């Protein structure tokens, strides 16, 4: 697993030691960030959240491409260890906040984020549930972009959101959403 583009392009990332997490494949990450870049233009200055972060590959990719800060939320101990080692190896800790615990334990947001990346365990619907809760807590604003990665046959439906685009990549489905107007 490697960083695809930006400041840390080509740098290796550690994966968690156990099988409790499923790192997003390089090809899937490449597709996701291509979809996002065509909509955002640039990642410069963005405030991002990598939720169900695992190794932190999604948030680290955003930081590598110029995001200002990234909040990482993860509850698995081995994943947290890999995430912290990845941030330390890239000297990225100053631009990152790591929250050990469930995404559903995040409290009210200090501000709405620009981009929220959900990579919940497949087949659980946890990404949609978490998005609904975080929206009520102020994490998602009218201009926020949301990405939810699911298994290819899962359907993403969250009240108050519209699907901008969906792409199937291998065994994954990438869904980009915006708040409904």
N, C-alpha and C positions, 0 to 999 in steps of 0.2 A: 504494500500500500504506500503510495507516494502523493505528495502535493502536486497538483496538476499544473498550476500556473501562478504567476506573480513572484513576489519577493523570495519565497521558499521553494520555487519550482524544482521538482525532482528530489526533494528531501524525503527520506523515508520516515514513515510513521509506524509506531508500535501498535499492535492490536492487543486487546485484552487476552490474558492467558487462558481464560475459560471459554466455554461455548455459550455462555448466557447472553452474549451480545453478538450481533451480526453486522460487521463493518460494511458500510456502503462500498460497493465495488468501484474501482477507478473509473470504469466506463460509465457507470450510472452517475457518479459525481461529475464527470466531464459533461454528460448530457444535461444534468441539472444546472450546472453553472453556465452553460451555453444558453439555456432557456432564460435564466435570470439575467444574464448580461444583455440579451436582446431587449429586455424590458426595462432594466435599471440603467443601462448605459455604462455605469461605473459603480464600483463598490466603495469608492473613496468616501470616507467620512461616515459610513453607515454604522448604526448600532444594530447588532445582530444577536439572535439567541439560537444556540444549538441545543435542542431539547431532546431528551433521550440520547445524550451525546455520545455514549460509547467512548471510542478512542479520541473523539473530538475532530475527526477528519473534515466534517462539513464546516464547522466554525473556523477551523484552522485554514481551510481553503478560502473562506471569506476574508479572514485577516490577511492572508498572503496576497490577496487581490486588492487590499487597501482599506478594508473595513476599519473603523476607528476602534471599536470595542466589541467583544463577544462575551455573552453570558452563556456558560456551559452548565447544563443541569443533567446529572446522572446519579443513579443510586447504587449501581453494582460496584462492589469494592475493587475487583480486578480492572474494570473499565476505568474507574477513577484513577487508579495507579497508572495505567497506560496514558490516560489523558494528561495527567500532571507531568509525566515524563516527556510526553510530546511537546507540551508547552515550554518546559524547561530547556529541552534540546534546541528549540527554535528561539529561545530568549523572548518568548511572547507573553510571559506571565503578567507584564505590566499593562497589557491590552486585553486581559482576560479576567473574568470572574468565574470561579468554579463553585457551584452549589451542589453539595453532596446531599442527595435526597430525591424524592419523587418530584416530578414536574408539577404534580397536583398540590404540592406543599408550598409552591411559590406564592407569596402574598401579593398585595397590591403593588402595581408597577410604579416605579419612580417616574417613568415616562413611557410613552408608546415606543415600540421599536420599529425600525425600518424593515427588517427581514426576520422572520421566524422560521426555523428549519426543524421540522418534526420528523424523526425517524424512529417511531415506536415499534415495539415487537409486532411482527406481521400477524394478522388474523385476530387482533385484539380490539381494534377500533379505538385504541388509547390515544392516538394522535388527534382524532376528531373530538373526543371527550376533553382532552387537555386544551385544545384550541378554544372550545366553547367556554371553558372556565377562565382561561387567561384573557379572553376578550372581555368578560365581565369584570375582570380585575384591572383592566386598563393597559394590558401589554400590547394590544393590537389597536392601532389607530386607523383613521380613514385612508391613509396613504400607505399603510403597511402591506408588504407582500408576505405571503405564507406559502411554504412548501411542505407537503406531506408525502412521505414515501411509504408505500404499502406494498403488499403482495399484488401481483398483476391482476388478480380477479377481484380484489377488494374495491368497494365503492366508497368514495369520500363524500359525505353530505354533512354540512354544518349549517345550522340555521343562521341566516344573516350574511352568508358568504356565497359568492358566485365563482364557479370554476373558470379560470382564464384559459388554461390549457392542461391537457393530460398527455403523457407519453409513457408507453410501455418500453422498458429496457430490460431484456433478459427476464428474470423472475420478478422484477420490480415494476411498480407503476409510480410515476412522479406526477403529482397534482399541484398546480399553482393556483392559489385562490386570492381573491380580493374581497373586501367588505362590499356587500350589496348596497347600492345607492337607493 
